[in-house]
Amino acid sequence: MRLLIATTNPGKVREYQSLFTGLDLDLVGLKDVGIDVDVDETGDTYAANAELKARTYAQLSGLLTLADDSGLEVAALKGRPGVHSARYAPDSPARIQKLLNEMIDVPDDQRAAQFQCAIVLAAPDGSITTTAGSCDGVIAHEARGTHGFGFDPVFYMPEHSATMAELPEDFKNQISHRAHAAQKMRAILASIARI
């Protein structure tokens, strides 16, 4: 079964291939099916943004489509950057620097943060299924690690004594917010693939 992953990032397609290993799925990205339409993420929740993308690309492609939206919620910043994580600053290095600047005077015991992810599966007929996942950590005082992307280098996970960017990719794909949401979606895809 062909499954469109609503991204132009080949790394994200590979991540989902790893997360869905063993399922009878042919994963393709937007570039693979010739779609270069951007969807404005105007929703006020991760699920709403993921649904906007999944529905649009399912209609354009005629394929079962999976889209996700995720973000970082920092307690000391009252949940910011949240659904605006990708638009918090122009690029990943600038987003990390802006966050570190905002957190510079926040004491260690008040640096709690959480990654959130919503995944939406949309069929061309308009039906949708949604799953969600999260993981907890704290904001580090400096960026560390070269794996991952986004805020991973400053998202420290005390139980692993490492930032998300310091963890091996295969391990991150077991414990991340996206992994938790994808594990729930995997069960749904497995039942669809058997039909």
N, C-alpha and C positions, 0 to 999 in steps of 0.2 A: 504494500500500500504506500502511495506517495504522500508525504507530509511536508507541507511548506512551512519553513521556519521564518517568521516575519522579521528578517534581519538582512542587512547587507554585509554583516561582519562574519567572515568565514570561521573565525574563532568560536563564535557563539554556536554556529551550526555543528562544529566539531564537538563542542561541549555537550550539546544535546545528543549527538551520535553516541558519545560515551555514556550519557545518562540512560539512553534507551537501547543499549547494547542487548542483543538477543531477541529483540522484537522484529517482526517481519515488516520493516519500514524502510522506505527510500527517502531520506531527508534531503531537501533542497532548500536553498536560500532564494531571496528575491531576485538576485542577479541571474541565478540559474534558470529562472522562468521569464526573464526579460521584463521584470517590473521595476520601474524607477520612480514610483510615486511615493512622496512623503506623506505621512499621516500626522496631522497636528495632534499632539497629546494634550487635549484640552480638558480631560477629566480631572476630577478632584480626588480620585483614589487610584491606586495602582491597578486595581481590577478594571476600572472604567477606561483607563488608558490602554491596557492590554486588549480590552474588548473592542475599542475603536480600531486598533490595528488588525486584530484577528478577523473581524467582520469585513473590513474593507478589502484586505488581501484575499480572503476566501472568495469574495464576490468577483474580484478582478481576475483571479487565477482559476476559479472553478475547482480548487483543491481544498481538502481538509487543511486548515491552517492553525498553527500554534504561534501565539504572541505572548510576550511577557513584559512586565514593567516592574521595576524594582527601585529601591532607594534606601538611603541611609537616614535614620531618625536618631537625633542626638538629644538626650534628655535635657541637658543644660541649655540647648537652643530651642526648647519647647517643641521638639519634634522636627525642626528644620535639619537639613534641606528637604527631606521628605519627598513628595512627588515631584519636586523641582530639582532633584539631585543632579540630573543630567544638564540642567540649565543654570546651575548654581554659579558657574563661571565658564569661560569659553572652552577649556579643555581640561583633561585630567590633572596635569601638574598645577594649573591655576586653581582648580577646585580644591585640591589637597592643601595648597598654600593658604587659600582663603579660610578653610576650615581650621587649620592650625593657628592662623592669626586670631580667629574668633574664640578659640579655646585656650589661648596663651595663658590667661590668668585663672583658668578653671582648675580647682584642686583635683588630685587623683581620685578621691572618693565621689566626685560628681561628674565623671567623664563617661558614664554609661551610654551605650548606643546599641542600636539594633538595625540589622539589615532586614528589609521586608521584600517579598516578591509575590506577585500574582501572575499566574499563567492562565490564559484563556485559549481553549480549543474551539474553533468555529468551523462549522460545515457550510458549504455553499448554500444550503437551504435556510441558513440563518440561525440554526440551533447552536447553542454554546454550552460549554462546561468550564467551570472555573476551579482552580486549586490555589492554595496559598502556602507560603512557608516563611520562616524567619530564623534568624540566629542572633545571639547576644554577644556583645563584646564591650570594649571601652576604646575611647579615642586615644591613641598613642601621642607622645610629645613630638615625635618625628617619624617620617616615612621610612619604612624598612621592607626590603624584599622586592623581588623582581617578577614574581608570578602574579597572575590575575590582572585586573584593570580597575579603573575608577578609584574608589576610596580604599581598596584592599590594602595598600601599604600603610594606612594609619588605623586600620580596624584590628585592634589587638584582642586576641582570644586567650584570656588567662589560663583556661584549662589545657591549652595546647602550647603555652609559653611562646607564642608567635603571632605575628600579624597574619592576616589572611593571605597576603602576598608572599609570605615566607613558607607557606605550606605547599607541599607537592600537589600538582594539579589533580592527580587521581584522588588524593585524600580530600582536597577542597570539594571535589565533586560528590563527596559523600556527606559533607556536613554543612554546606553553604545553604543560605536561604533559598537559592534557586534549586539546589539539590533536593531540599525538603518538599518544595512545591512540585518538582519534577517527579519525585518518587510517587506522589499521589496521582499525578497525571499518567505516569507509566502504567499503573493498574487500569486506568480508563482506556488508554490506547491498546493495551493487551486484549481487553475484551472486544474492542472495535475490530482489531486486526483478525480476530478469530471468526468474525461474522462472515 
